[in-house]
C-alpha cells in the first residue's frame, strides 16, 4: 500500500528495507555544513522561487538521506538549494536522486497546459541551459517534437489569466528593460554572430527574467511581460541554432510559442512557428513539416497579423515546397508572399516583424531557387537581397554572398564565384556563426570538381591564411553531426531564419 506524506511516496515495508542510504546526499550535506532543518528551509525557499509550495522539514531530509526520493521537480530543487550553499551547480544525479534518468532530458519539450506550468518549464529550461546540462544542450529530437506543440497552440483556448502573487513586484519599467535588452542583443547578433552573445542572453534569462516571471504582477503587466519574454526566448532559440545546438533550439522555440499564447499574441505565435520552427524543420531534413508548420502559422494567426507578417509566413511555406521540388506550389506561394509584402505598411507592423523587408524576401526566394536548382534565378534574388541589406546585417550578407557564389559556380563561372566568396570570408573573420561557416563549408564542397582550376587553388591557399571561427565541436571550418544536420550537397545549408 502507498500513502502520501508531504508529496512523497511511502513505499511498502519490503521496499523500505531494500532501500539504500543516499550516501551522496549525506556527504554533500556534511560538506555544505547545514543541518537537516536548515536544508529543508533552503529547499522550501528555493521551491517558492519556482512557484512551488513545499513544506519539508528535518524529518523529510532524514528520509531522503535514508534513500527515499521525492517526486517531480523536487530533486532538482534540492540540488539547486545545496548548490547555492556550496557555490557550484549540482545535478539531481550528483545528489543521488536521478533514479537512472535525468529530468533535464524532458525540460522545455512540452506545451504546458497552464500558465504556471509554462512559467515553471521555461525557467527550468533557462536554469538547465545556464548550468550547462548536457541533456538539454545535446541531442536533437524528431521534428514531431515541434509538430505536437504547434497543434496544441492551434487548438488551445486563450489563457484567461496570467496574474500571480509571490516574489518581486514587477512594474512597467521592468518590462521595458527586457525589451531594450532584446533590442541591444539583436543588433549585436546581426553584427557579430550568436557565438559572441548567446551566453549573455542565457544568463540574463536565467538570472533576471526568471525572477520577473516568478514575481508578482497583474493582468496587463503580466501579458506585457509574457510578450517581451517570448521574443527574447525565440531569439535565444535562433542563437542556439547559430551556435550549433539545434536540439536546444527546439526547446526554446516550443517555450517561446507557449509564452506567446500566454501573452495573447497570436500573431507572434505564428512568427515563432514560421520563422523558427518551420525553418528548423528544414534544417533537420523534414520538408513536409516545413510546409505544415508554416501553414499552421497562417491559420492560427489569421486576422491577427499585418500583410508583412503574412508575407513572411508564405515565404516560409515556399521554402518547404522548394525542398520538395514542387515548382508550381513554390511559385504560387512565393507570389502570395510578394503580393502581401506590397500591401504592407511599415508603420502598422509590430517590432518583431519590422526587419522583414524586400531584401529579406529576396533572400528567401534565392534559397527557394537554389533548392529548385535554378541558379540564374537564385543569383538574381541573391543580388537583390545584397543590394537591400544594410552593412549592419553582417551574417545575412555572408549568407547571401555565398548563395550568389554558389549560383555562379553552378553556371560554371568558377573564377567569378571564387572572387565573390572572398567577400564573404572577409566578413566571416569577424563573425562567430555556425550558420555562416556552414555556408562557406558548402561552397567549398561545391568546389571539389574544380580543384584543378588555378583560381580554386588560389582561393583555398588564400583561405588557409584567414582567421575564421572554428567549429565548436572539432575545431574545423565545416559543420559536423554534433552541430545538427550536415547539409547535403544538393540542398546546401539552412539559415533557419528569414
C-alpha positions as CSV (number, residue, x, y, z in Angstrom):
1,X,0.0,0.0,0.0
2,X,1.2,3.5,-0.8
3,X,0.3,6.6,1.2
4,X,1.3,10.2,0.5
5,X,3.3,12.2,3.1
6,X,4.3,15.8,2.1
7,X,4.0,14.9,-1.5
8,X,6.3,11.9,-1.3
9,X,5.5,8.2,-1.7
10,X,5.9,5.9,1.4
11,X,6.7,2.5,0.0
12,X,5.8,-0.9,1.3
13,X,7.8,-2.4,4.2
14,X,9.8,-4.6,1.8
15,X,10.7,-1.6,-0.3
16,X,11.8,0.4,2.7
17,X,14.1,-2.4,3.9
18,X,15.6,-2.7,0.4
19,X,16.2,1.0,0.0
20,X,19.9,2.0,0.2
21,X,21.1,5.1,2.1
22,X,21.8,8.1,-0.1
23,X,25.5,8.5,0.6
24,X,26.0,11.2,-2.0
25,X,23.4,13.4,-0.4
26,X,24.7,12.8,3.1
27,X,28.2,13.7,2.0
28,X,27.1,16.9,0.3
29,X,25.0,18.0,3.4
30,X,28.1,17.5,5.5
31,X,30.3,19.4,3.1
32,X,27.8,22.3,3.0
33,X,27.7,22.4,6.8
34,X,23.9,22.6,7.1
35,X,21.6,20.8,9.4
36,X,18.6,18.7,8.1
37,X,16.3,21.5,9.2
38,X,18.5,24.1,7.5
39,X,18.4,22.2,4.3
40,X,14.7,21.8,4.5
41,X,14.2,25.6,4.8
42,X,16.5,26.2,1.9
43,X,14.6,23.8,-0.3
44,X,11.3,25.3,0.6
45,X,12.5,28.8,-0.2
46,X,14.1,27.6,-3.5
47,X,10.8,25.9,-4.4
48,X,8.9,29.1,-3.7
49,X,11.0,30.9,-6.3
50,X,9.8,28.4,-8.8
51,X,6.2,28.7,-7.9
52,X,6.1,25.5,-5.7
53,X,4.5,25.4,-2.3
54,X,6.9,23.0,-0.5
55,X,6.6,22.2,3.2
56,X,9.5,20.0,4.0
57,X,11.2,19.7,7.5
58,X,14.1,17.9,9.1
59,X,12.2,14.6,9.1
60,X,11.8,14.9,5.3
61,X,15.6,15.4,4.8
62,X,16.2,12.4,7.1
63,X,14.1,10.2,4.8
64,X,16.0,11.5,1.7
65,X,19.3,10.6,3.4
66,X,17.9,7.1,4.1
67,X,17.2,6.7,0.4
68,X,13.7,8.0,-0.3
69,X,13.4,10.1,-3.4
70,X,10.7,12.9,-3.6
71,X,8.5,13.2,-6.7
72,X,8.5,15.5,-9.7
73,X,10.8,18.5,-9.7
74,X,11.8,18.3,-6.1
75,X,15.2,16.5,-6.7
76,X,16.2,19.4,-9.0
77,X,15.1,21.9,-6.3
78,X,17.2,20.1,-3.6
79,X,20.2,20.1,-5.9
80,X,19.8,23.8,-6.6
81,X,19.4,24.6,-2.9
82,X,22.5,22.6,-2.0
83,X,24.5,24.0,-4.9
84,X,23.8,27.6,-3.8
85,X,25.2,26.8,-0.3
86,X,28.3,25.1,-1.9
87,X,28.8,27.7,-4.5
88,X,28.6,25.4,-7.5
89,X,26.0,23.8,-9.8
90,X,24.7,20.4,-8.8
91,X,22.5,18.0,-10.8
92,X,19.9,15.5,-9.4
93,X,22.3,12.7,-10.3
94,X,25.1,14.3,-8.3
95,X,22.9,14.3,-5.1
96,X,21.9,10.7,-5.8
97,X,18.4,11.3,-6.9
98,X,18.4,10.8,-10.7
99,X,16.9,7.4,-10.4
100,X,18.7,6.3,-13.6
101,X,17.0,9.2,-15.6
102,X,18.0,12.8,-15.6
103,X,14.8,15.0,-15.6
104,X,16.6,17.6,-17.7
105,X,16.1,15.3,-20.7
106,X,12.4,16.4,-20.9
107,X,12.9,20.1,-19.9
108,X,11.4,22.5,-22.4
109,X,9.8,19.9,-24.8
110,X,6.2,20.3,-23.7
111,X,3.5,22.9,-24.4
112,X,2.3,23.3,-20.8
113,X,-1.5,23.3,-20.3
114,X,-1.4,26.1,-17.7
115,X,0.4,29.4,-17.3
116,X,2.0,28.5,-14.0
117,X,3.3,25.3,-15.7
118,X,4.6,27.3,-18.6
119,X,6.5,29.6,-16.3
120,X,8.0,26.7,-14.4
121,X,9.0,24.9,-17.5
122,X,10.7,27.9,-19.2
123,X,12.5,28.8,-16.0
124,X,13.7,25.2,-15.8
125,X,15.0,25.4,-19.3
126,X,16.9,28.6,-18.7
127,X,18.4,27.2,-15.5
128,X,19.5,23.9,-17.1
129,X,20.9,25.7,-20.1
130,X,22.8,28.2,-17.9
131,X,24.2,25.3,-15.9
132,X,25.4,23.5,-19.0
133,X,23.3,20.4,-18.5
134,X,24.3,18.1,-21.4
135,X,20.8,16.5,-21.9
136,X,19.4,20.0,-22.5
137,X,22.1,21.3,-24.8
138,X,22.7,18.0,-26.6
139,X,20.7,15.7,-28.9
140,X,18.1,16.7,-31.3
141,X,14.6,15.3,-31.1
142,X,12.5,14.2,-34.1
143,X,10.6,17.0,-35.8
144,X,7.4,15.7,-34.3
145,X,8.7,17.4,-31.1
146,X,7.8,20.6,-32.9
147,X,4.6,19.5,-34.6
148,X,2.8,18.4,-31.5
149,X,3.2,21.8,-29.7
150,X,2.1,23.6,-32.9
151,X,-1.1,21.6,-32.8
152,X,-1.6,22.4,-29.1
153,X,-1.1,26.1,-29.9
154,X,-3.6,25.9,-32.8
155,X,-6.5,24.3,-30.8
156,X,-5.9,25.6,-27.2
157,X,-8.2,28.2,-25.9
158,X,-6.7,31.6,-24.8
159,X,-5.4,31.7,-21.3
160,X,-7.9,33.6,-19.2
161,X,-5.5,34.9,-16.5
162,X,-1.7,35.3,-16.1
163,X,-1.6,37.4,-12.9
164,X,0.3,36.0,-10.0
165,X,1.4,36.8,-6.4
166,X,4.8,36.0,-4.9
167,X,8.3,37.2,-5.3
168,X,9.4,40.6,-6.6
169,X,6.8,43.1,-7.7
170,X,7.0,43.6,-11.5
171,X,6.3,47.1,-12.9
172,X,6.2,48.5,-16.4
173,X,9.9,49.6,-16.2
174,X,10.9,46.0,-15.7
175,X,9.2,45.0,-18.9
176,X,10.7,48.0,-20.8
177,X,14.2,46.8,-19.6
178,X,13.6,43.4,-21.1
179,X,12.5,44.9,-24.4
180,X,15.5,47.3,-24.5
181,X,17.9,44.4,-23.7
182,X,16.4,42.5,-26.6
183,X,17.0,45.4,-29.0
184,X,20.7,45.6,-28.0
185,X,21.2,41.8,-28.3
186,X,19.5,41.7,-31.8
187,X,21.9,44.4,-33.0
188,X,25.0,42.6,-31.6
189,X,23.8,39.3,-33.0
190,X,23.4,40.7,-36.5
191,X,26.8,42.3,-36.4
192,X,28.9,39.7,-34.7
193,X,27.0,36.3,-34.6
194,X,25.4,34.4,-31.8
195,X,28.7,33.0,-30.6
196,X,29.5,36.3,-29.1
197,X,26.2,37.0,-27.3
198,X,24.3,33.7,-26.6
199,X,25.9,33.2,-23.1
200,X,24.9,36.7,-22.1
201,X,21.3,36.1,-23.2
202,X,21.0,32.8,-21.4
203,X,22.4,34.3,-18.2
204,X,20.1,37.3,-18.4
205,X,17.1,35.0,-18.9
206,X,18.1,32.7,-16.0
207,X,19.0,35.4,-13.5
208,X,16.8,38.4,-14.3
209,X,13.8,37.4,-16.5
210,X,13.1,34.2,-14.4
211,X,12.9,36.4,-11.3
212,X,10.3,38.6,-13.0
213,X,8.3,35.8,-14.4
214,X,8.0,34.2,-10.9
215,X,7.2,37.6,-9.3
216,X,4.0,39.4,-8.6
217,X,2.1,41.2,-11.4
218,X,-1.4,42.0,-12.6
219,X,-3.0,41.0,-15.9
220,X,-1.8,43.9,-18.0
221,X,1.8,43.9,-16.8
222,X,1.8,40.1,-16.9
223,X,0.7,40.0,-20.6
224,X,3.4,42.6,-21.5
225,X,6.0,40.6,-19.6
226,X,5.0,37.4,-21.4
227,X,5.2,39.2,-24.7
228,X,8.7,40.5,-24.1
229,X,9.9,37.2,-22.7
230,X,8.5,35.3,-25.6
231,X,10.5,37.4,-28.0
232,X,13.8,37.1,-26.1
233,X,13.2,33.3,-25.7
234,X,12.6,32.9,-29.5
235,X,15.8,34.9,-30.1
236,X,17.7,32.6,-27.8
237,X,16.3,29.7,-29.8
238,X,17.8,31.1,-33.0
239,X,21.1,31.7,-31.2
240,X,21.1,28.0,-30.3
241,X,20.9,27.2,-34.0
242,X,23.7,29.7,-34.8
243,X,26.0,28.1,-32.2
244,X,25.4,24.6,-33.4
245,X,22.7,23.4,-31.0
246,X,19.5,22.6,-32.9
247,X,18.2,20.3,-30.2
248,X,18.3,23.2,-27.7
249,X,16.7,25.4,-30.3
250,X,13.7,23.1,-30.4
251,X,13.1,23.6,-26.7
252,X,13.4,27.4,-26.8
253,X,11.0,27.6,-29.8
254,X,8.4,25.5,-28.0
255,X,8.6,27.6,-24.9
256,X,8.5,30.9,-26.9
257,X,5.4,29.6,-28.6
258,X,3.8,28.9,-25.2
259,X,4.7,32.3,-23.8
260,X,3.2,33.9,-26.9
261,X,0.0,32.0,-26.1
262,X,0.0,33.2,-22.5
263,X,0.6,36.8,-23.7
264,X,-2.4,36.5,-26.0
265,X,-0.3,37.3,-29.1
266,X,-1.5,35.0,-31.8
267,X,0.5,36.9,-34.4
268,X,3.8,36.4,-32.6
269,X,3.0,32.8,-32.1
270,X,2.7,32.5,-35.8
271,X,6.0,34.1,-36.2
272,X,7.7,31.6,-33.8
273,X,6.2,28.8,-35.9
274,X,7.2,30.2,-39.3
275,X,10.4,31.9,-38.6
276,X,11.7,29.5,-36.0
277,X,10.1,26.1,-36.1
278,X,9.4,25.8,-39.8
279,X,12.9,26.8,-40.8
280,X,14.4,24.5,-38.2
281,X,12.3,21.6,-39.6
282,X,14.1,22.2,-42.9
283,X,17.5,22.1,-41.2
284,X,16.5,18.8,-39.7
285,X,15.6,17.3,-43.1
286,X,11.8,17.4,-42.9
287,X,10.5,19.5,-45.8
288,X,6.8,18.3,-45.3
289,X,6.9,19.6,-41.8
290,X,8.3,22.9,-43.1
291,X,5.1,23.4,-45.1
292,X,2.9,22.2,-42.3
293,X,4.3,24.4,-39.6
294,X,4.1,27.5,-42.0
295,X,0.5,26.7,-42.7
296,X,-0.3,26.3,-39.0
297,X,1.2,29.8,-38.5
298,X,-1.0,31.2,-41.3
299,X,-4.2,29.5,-40.0
300,X,-3.7,30.2,-36.3
301,X,-2.8,33.9,-36.7
302,X,-5.4,34.7,-39.3
303,X,-6.9,38.1,-38.6
304,X,-4.1,38.9,-36.0
305,X,-1.2,39.9,-38.3
306,X,-0.2,42.6,-40.8
307,X,0.4,41.9,-44.5
308,X,4.2,41.9,-43.8
309,X,3.8,39.0,-41.4
310,X,1.7,37.2,-43.9
311,X,4.4,37.6,-46.5
312,X,6.9,36.1,-44.1
313,X,4.6,33.1,-43.4
314,X,4.1,32.5,-47.1
315,X,7.8,32.7,-47.7
316,X,8.5,30.1,-45.1
317,X,5.9,27.8,-46.8
318,X,7.6,28.4,-50.2
319,X,10.9,27.2,-48.8
320,X,9.3,23.9,-47.9
321,X,7.8,23.5,-51.4
322,X,11.2,24.2,-52.9
323,X,12.8,21.4,-50.8
324,X,10.0,19.1,-52.0
325,X,10.8,20.1,-55.6
326,X,7.3,21.3,-56.1
327,X,7.9,24.1,-58.5
328,X,4.3,25.1,-59.0
329,X,3.4,25.3,-55.4
330,X,6.6,27.1,-54.6
331,X,5.9,29.8,-57.2
332,X,2.3,30.2,-56.2
333,X,3.2,30.7,-52.6
334,X,6.1,33.0,-53.4
335,X,3.7,35.1,-55.5
336,X,1.4,35.3,-52.4
337,X,4.4,36.5,-50.3
338,X,5.3,39.2,-52.8
339,X,1.7,40.4,-53.1
340,X,1.3,40.5,-49.3
341,X,4.6,42.4,-48.8
342,X,3.5,45.0,-51.4
343,X,0.3,45.6,-49.3
344,X,2.3,46.0,-46.1
345,X,2.8,49.3,-44.3
346,X,5.8,49.5,-42.1
347,X,4.0,51.9,-39.7
348,X,1.5,49.2,-38.9
349,X,4.0,46.4,-38.3
350,X,4.9,45.3,-34.8
351,X,8.6,45.4,-33.9
352,X,9.2,41.7,-34.2
353,X,8.4,41.7,-38.0
354,X,9.8,45.2,-38.8
355,X,13.0,43.6,-40.2
356,X,11.2,41.6,-42.9
357,X,11.6,43.8,-46.0
358,X,12.1,43.3,-49.7
359,X,15.7,42.3,-49.1
360,X,14.7,39.5,-46.7
361,X,12.1,38.3,-49.0
362,X,14.6,38.3,-51.9
363,X,16.9,36.2,-49.6
364,X,14.1,33.6,-49.1
365,X,13.4,33.5,-52.9
366,X,17.1,33.0,-53.5
367,X,17.1,29.9,-51.2
368,X,14.0,28.6,-53.0
369,X,15.6,28.8,-56.4
370,X,18.8,27.3,-55.1
371,X,16.9,24.2,-53.9
372,X,14.9,24.0,-57.1
373,X,18.3,24.0,-59.0
374,X,17.6,27.3,-60.8
375,X,20.9,29.0,-60.4
376,X,20.2,32.0,-62.6
377,X,17.2,33.0,-60.6
378,X,18.9,32.2,-57.3
379,X,21.7,34.6,-58.3
380,X,19.3,37.3,-59.3
381,X,17.5,37.2,-56.0
382,X,20.7,37.0,-54.0
383,X,22.0,40.1,-55.7
384,X,18.7,41.9,-54.9
385,X,19.0,40.8,-51.3
386,X,22.6,42.1,-51.0
387,X,21.6,45.4,-52.6
388,X,18.9,45.9,-49.9
389,X,20.7,44.6,-46.7
390,X,22.5,47.3,-44.7
391,X,26.1,46.8,-43.6
392,X,24.9,46.0,-40.1
393,X,23.3,42.7,-41.2
394,X,26.7,41.0,-41.4
395,X,25.6,37.4,-41.1
396,X,22.8,37.9,-43.6
397,X,25.2,39.4,-46.1
398,X,27.6,36.5,-45.6
399,X,24.7,34.1,-46.4
400,X,23.6,35.9,-49.5
401,X,27.1,36.4,-50.8
402,X,27.7,32.7,-50.6
403,X,24.4,31.9,-52.1
404,X,25.4,34.1,-55.0
405,X,28.8,32.5,-55.2
406,X,27.2,29.0,-55.3
407,X,24.9,30.0,-58.0
408,X,27.8,31.4,-60.1
409,X,29.7,28.2,-59.6
410,X,26.7,26.1,-60.7
411,X,26.7,28.1,-64.0
412,X,30.5,27.3,-64.3
413,X,31.7,30.9,-63.6
414,X,34.4,29.4,-61.4
415,X,36.7,32.4,-61.2
416,X,33.9,34.8,-60.6
417,X,32.5,32.5,-57.8
418,X,35.8,32.4,-56.0
419,X,36.1,36.2,-56.2
420,X,32.6,36.6,-54.8
421,X,33.2,34.1,-52.0
422,X,36.2,36.1,-50.8
423,X,33.8,38.9,-49.8
424,X,32.0,36.6,-47.5
425,X,35.2,35.2,-46.0
426,X,36.3,38.8,-45.1
427,X,33.1,39.3,-43.2
428,X,33.2,35.8,-41.6
429,X,36.6,36.7,-40.0
430,X,34.7,38.9,-37.5
431,X,31.7,36.7,-37.1
432,X,31.1,33.8,-34.7
433,X,28.3,32.0,-36.5
434,X,27.9,28.3,-37.2
435,X,25.4,29.2,-39.9
436,X,28.0,31.3,-41.7
437,X,30.7,28.7,-41.5
438,X,28.2,26.1,-42.8
439,X,27.5,28.1,-45.9
440,X,31.2,28.5,-46.5
441,X,31.7,24.8,-46.0
442,X,29.0,24.0,-48.5
443,X,30.6,26.3,-51.1
444,X,34.0,24.6,-50.6
445,X,32.3,21.2,-51.2
446,X,30.9,22.6,-54.4
447,X,34.5,23.5,-55.5
448,X,35.6,19.9,-55.3
449,X,35.2,19.1,-59.1
450,X,37.2,22.2,-59.9
451,X,40.3,21.6,-57.7
452,X,42.5,21.6,-60.8
453,X,41.4,25.2,-61.8
454,X,44.1,27.8,-60.7
455,X,41.5,30.2,-59.3
456,X,40.3,27.5,-57.0
457,X,43.8,26.6,-55.8
458,X,44.5,30.2,-55.2
459,X,41.2,30.6,-53.3
460,X,42.0,27.7,-51.0
461,X,45.5,28.9,-50.4
462,X,44.3,32.3,-49.5
463,X,41.6,30.9,-47.3
464,X,44.2,29.0,-45.2
465,X,45.7,32.3,-44.2
466,X,42.4,33.8,-42.9
467,X,41.3,33.7,-39.3
468,X,37.9,32.1,-39.2
469,X,35.8,31.0,-36.2
470,X,36.3,27.3,-35.9
471,X,33.6,24.7,-35.3
472,X,32.9,24.5,-31.6
473,X,32.9,20.7,-31.7
474,X,36.0,19.6,-33.5
475,X,37.9,22.9,-34.4
476,X,37.4,22.6,-38.2
477,X,35.8,25.0,-40.5
478,X,33.0,22.7,-41.6
479,X,29.8,21.7,-39.6
480,X,29.6,18.3,-38.1
481,X,26.9,15.9,-36.9
482,X,27.0,17.1,-33.3
483,X,26.0,20.6,-34.6
484,X,22.9,19.2,-36.2
485,X,22.1,18.2,-39.7
486,X,25.1,18.4,-42.1
487,X,23.6,19.9,-45.3
488,X,23.6,17.8,-48.4
489,X,25.4,18.9,-51.5
490,X,22.1,19.2,-53.3
491,X,20.3,21.4,-50.8
492,X,23.1,23.4,-49.2
493,X,22.9,24.7,-45.6
494,X,19.9,26.2,-44.0
495,X,20.0,29.6,-42.4
496,X,16.8,28.7,-40.4
497,X,15.7,32.3,-40.1
498,X,14.4,34.9,-42.5
